[in-house]
Amino acid sequence: MNRKRLRIILAQPRGFCAGVKRAINIVETAIERYGTPVWVLHEIVHNTHVIKSLSQAGARFVEEIDDIPPGSITIFSAHGVSNATEERAKEKGLKVIDATCPLVKKVHHQAMRYNKMGHDIVIIGHHGHPEVEGTLGRVMGRVIVVSTVEDIRALTLSDPKKVAYVTQTTLSTDDTRELISELARRFPEIKGPNLRDICYATQSRQDAVRKLAEEVQMLLVVGSQNSSNSNRLRETGRARGLEAYLVDNAQHVDLNWFNNKSVVGITAGASAPEILVQDIINMLKRHFVLDVRSQEGKEETMRFKLPKFPDFE
């Protein structure tokens, strides 16, 4: 039986961002330098493949700092942590290496600066996301999380002239534009960061999907279900009228999705390794005659330095 021809266009850019590469490298280097186990507070990044691989190498992931034995080598995830978590780590004598993404740290500094100026702080983001929780725990004054225009319309602030906002980094300028506009309408004197301060990787991956939507009939987003930026990529595709599916790996791909499709786009969230994309392509090669090409796009050159690794006693 003749196999159907299928054209695959790979998004450019896709996959690991600089902050994710740095965080994973920190865990790998800590294991190599200090031995196992190395304890990690929260998933270092939101990807099941990465977590499984690092777990096999000797990392132990926990959700509560009290689950870490006193004095242990401990890594804070890329999403950042609260002041209270840092204090608790000191109380337990934990030997801490901070893998917080530098762009998340920038949000922390912005929120704290506005807070010291006496402003109420509005965080544009998703309730319960580790990054948002970490930012919440950096602000001593009043801080509110908003996710929708309705949230903003319901806001009551003690002084409408003393308010500032920051954003979750895994949202793009397009995700936040309407919310920022509504904040500015309600609070004309609101202060906030330049839109260019929003995570470059989130924006560039969504831009690539919008460009893909002009050529493809369906979109596969490689990423885990708890990955915020991967979910946003799927939503971006659907907003452009595409069938779009979020898949953890090749086993989650349903061949029935490809019925009546001849051109399919594939992208990957900022926490998804390229090997998962290639696994899907290899799986599809067993069922289709593939023509695979990469989208034209600017290659990312952003790199973040690793922190200094202390000589723990």
C-alpha positions in Angstrom: 0.0 0.0 0.0 1.3 3.4 -0.9 2.0 5.6 2.1 0.5 9.1 2.2 2.8 12.0 1.7 3.0 14.5 4.5 4.9 17.8 4.7 6.2 18.9 8.1 7.2 22.4 8.8 9.2 22.9 12.1 8.8 26.2 13.9 11.9 28.4 14.3 12.5 29.1 17.1 11.2 26.2 19.2 12.2 24.3 22.3 14.6 25.2 25.0 15.1 28.8 25.9 18.2 30.2 27.6 16.7 30.1 31.1 15.7 26.5 30.8 19.1 25.5 29.4 20.7 27.3 32.3 18.4 25.6 34.9 19.0 22.1 33.6 22.8 22.7 33.4 22.8 23.9 37.0 21.2 20.6 38.2 23.6 18.5 36.0 26.6 20.4 37.2 25.5 20.1 40.9 25.1 16.4 40.6 28.6 16.1 39.0 30.2 18.4 41.5 28.6 17.4 44.8 27.3 13.9 44.1 23.8 12.5 44.7 21.2 13.1 45.8 20.7 16.8 44.9 17.4 18.1 46.0 15.3 20.4 43.8 12.4 22.5 45.1 9.6 22.1 42.6 10.1 20.8 39.0 13.2 22.5 37.7 11.3 23.2 34.5 7.8 21.9 33.5 8.6 19.0 31.3 8.1 15.3 32.3 11.0 14.1 30.0 13.4 16.5 31.6 12.3 15.6 35.2 12.5 11.9 34.5 16.0 12.2 33.0 17.4 14.3 35.9 15.7 12.0 38.5 17.5 9.0 37.0 20.8 11.0 37.3 20.2 11.6 41.0 18.0 14.7 41.4 15.2 14.5 43.9 12.2 16.8 43.2 10.0 17.9 46.1 7.1 20.4 46.4 7.8 21.4 50.0 11.0 22.7 51.5 10.3 20.8 54.7 10.7 17.5 52.7 14.4 18.3 52.2 16.8 16.8 54.8 18.6 19.5 56.8 22.0 20.5 55.4 21.3 19.1 51.9 22.4 20.5 48.5 19.2 22.2 47.3 18.4 23.9 44.0 15.6 26.4 43.6 13.7 25.9 40.3 13.8 28.3 37.3 10.4 29.7 38.4 11.8 31.4 41.5 10.8 31.3 45.2 9.4 33.6 47.9 11.4 35.3 50.6 9.8 33.0 53.1 11.2 30.0 51.3 14.7 31.4 51.3 14.4 32.1 55.0 13.2 28.5 55.7 16.1 27.2 53.7 18.5 29.1 55.9 16.8 27.8 59.0 17.4 24.2 57.8 21.0 24.9 56.9 20.3 24.0 53.3 23.2 24.5 50.8 21.3 26.5 48.2 22.0 27.0 44.5 19.5 29.3 42.9 18.4 28.4 39.3 15.8 31.1 39.1 15.7 32.4 35.5 17.4 35.8 35.2 14.2 37.2 33.5 12.1 36.0 36.5 14.6 37.7 38.9 14.1 40.9 36.8 10.3 40.7 37.5 11.1 40.2 41.2 13.3 43.3 41.3 10.7 45.3 39.4 7.9 44.3 41.9 10.1 45.1 44.9 11.1 48.4 43.5 7.5 49.5 42.9 6.6 48.2 46.4 9.3 50.3 48.0 7.8 53.3 46.2 4.5 52.6 48.1 2.6 51.2 45.2 0.0 48.4 45.3 1.3 45.6 42.9 -0.8 43.9 40.3 0.7 40.7 38.8 -0.6 39.7 35.4 -0.5 35.9 35.5 -2.0 32.7 36.5 -3.0 31.9 40.1 -1.1 29.0 41.5 1.7 29.0 38.9 5.1 28.6 40.8 6.5 31.8 39.2 3.5 33.9 40.3 3.7 32.4 43.8 7.4 33.3 44.0 6.7 36.8 42.9 3.8 37.2 45.4 6.2 36.1 48.1 8.7 38.9 47.2 6.3 41.8 47.8 5.7 43.0 51.4 2.8 45.3 50.6 -0.5 44.7 48.9 -0.3 42.5 45.8 -3.1 41.1 43.6 -3.0 38.6 40.8 -5.2 39.2 37.7 -5.7 36.9 34.8 -8.7 38.4 32.9 -10.2 41.8 32.0 -13.0 41.0 34.4 -10.5 40.6 37.3 -9.2 44.1 36.5 -12.6 45.6 36.3 -13.4 44.2 39.8 -10.2 45.7 41.4 -10.6 48.1 44.3 -7.4 49.8 45.4 -6.7 52.1 48.3 -5.0 54.7 46.1 -5.6 54.4 42.3 -2.6 56.8 41.8 -0.2 54.4 43.5 -0.4 51.2 41.5 2.1 49.3 39.4 2.1 46.0 37.5 4.5 43.2 36.5 3.8 40.2 34.4 4.4 36.4 34.5 7.3 35.8 32.1 5.6 32.9 30.3 3.0 35.3 28.9 3.7 37.2 25.7 3.1 40.8 24.8 0.0 39.6 22.9 -1.2 37.7 26.0 -0.9 40.8 28.2 -1.7 43.7 25.8 -5.4 43.8 26.5 -4.9 43.4 30.2 -2.4 46.2 30.3 -4.7 48.4 28.3 -7.5 47.8 30.7 -5.3 48.5 33.7 -4.2 51.8 32.0 -7.9 52.7 31.4 -8.8 52.1 35.0 -5.7 53.5 36.5 -4.2 56.2 34.2 -1.1 56.7 36.4 -0.2 53.0 36.7 3.5 52.2 36.3 4.9 49.1 34.7 7.8 47.6 32.8 8.4 48.2 29.1 6.8 45.5 27.0 10.3 44.6 25.7 11.0 43.3 29.3 8.6 40.4 28.8 10.3 37.1 28.1 11.8 37.1 24.6 11.3 33.3 24.3 7.6 33.3 24.9 7.0 36.0 22.3 9.3 34.6 19.6 7.8 31.1 19.9 4.2 32.5 19.6 5.3 34.7 16.6 6.7 31.6 14.9 3.3 29.8 15.4 1.4 32.7 13.9 3.7 32.5 10.9 3.3 28.7 10.7 -0.5 29.1 10.7 -0.3 30.7 7.2 1.2 27.5 5.8 -0.1 24.5 7.8 -3.4 22.8 8.4 -2.7 21.4 11.9 -0.2 22.2 14.7 1.5 19.8 17.2 2.9 21.5 20.2 5.5 19.4 22.1 5.3 20.1 25.8 3.9 18.9 29.1 0.4 19.6 30.2 1.6 21.8 33.2 3.8 24.0 31.0 2.3 27.4 30.7 4.2 28.5 27.7 3.3 25.3 25.8 -0.4 25.7 26.5 -0.1 29.3 25.2 1.4 28.0 22.0 -1.5 25.6 21.5 -4.0 28.5 22.2 -2.1 30.7 19.7 -2.5 28.1 17.0 -6.2 27.6 17.7 -6.7 31.4 17.7 -5.5 31.3 14.1 -8.1 28.6 13.2 -5.8 25.6 13.4 -6.4 22.2 14.9 -3.8 22.3 17.6 -2.7 19.6 20.0 -0.4 19.6 23.0 1.5 16.3 23.3 4.1 15.2 25.8 5.8 12.8 23.4 5.4 10.6 20.3 3.2 8.2 22.2 0.5 10.9 22.6 0.2 11.6 18.9 -3.0 10.2 17.4 -2.5 9.2 13.7 -6.2 9.9 13.1 -5.4 13.6 13.5 -3.6 13.5 10.2 -6.6 12.4 8.1 -7.2 14.9 5.3 -4.0 16.8 6.3 -1.1 17.3 4.0 0.9 20.0 5.8 1.5 20.0 9.5 3.4 22.3 11.8 5.4 21.2 14.8 6.7 23.5 17.6 7.9 22.9 21.1 7.5 24.8 24.4 10.5 26.5 26.0 10.9 23.6 28.4 10.6 20.8 25.8 13.8 19.2 24.5 14.5 18.8 20.8 14.8 15.0 21.1 11.0 14.8 21.7 10.4 16.6 18.4 12.7 14.3 16.6 11.0 11.2 18.2 7.7 12.4 16.7 9.3 12.9 13.3 10.8 9.4 13.4 7.4 7.9 14.4 5.7 9.7 11.6 8.3 8.4 9.1 7.0 4.9 9.8 3.5 5.9 8.6 4.0 8.6 6.0 6.4 9.7 3.3 7.7 12.8 5.0 9.1 16.1 3.6 10.5 17.9 6.6 11.8 21.5 6.6 12.5 24.2 9.1 10.6 27.5 9.0 12.7 30.5 8.2 13.4 32.4 11.4 16.0 34.1 13.5 18.2 31.8 15.5 18.2 32.7 19.2 21.6 33.6 20.6 20.6 34.6 24.2 22.8 32.8 26.8 22.7 33.1 30.6 25.8 32.5 32.7 25.8 29.8 35.3 25.9 30.9 39.0 29.1 30.3 41.0 29.0 26.9 42.6 30.2 27.2 46.2 32.7 24.9 47.9 30.2 23.7 50.5 31.7 22.4 53.7 
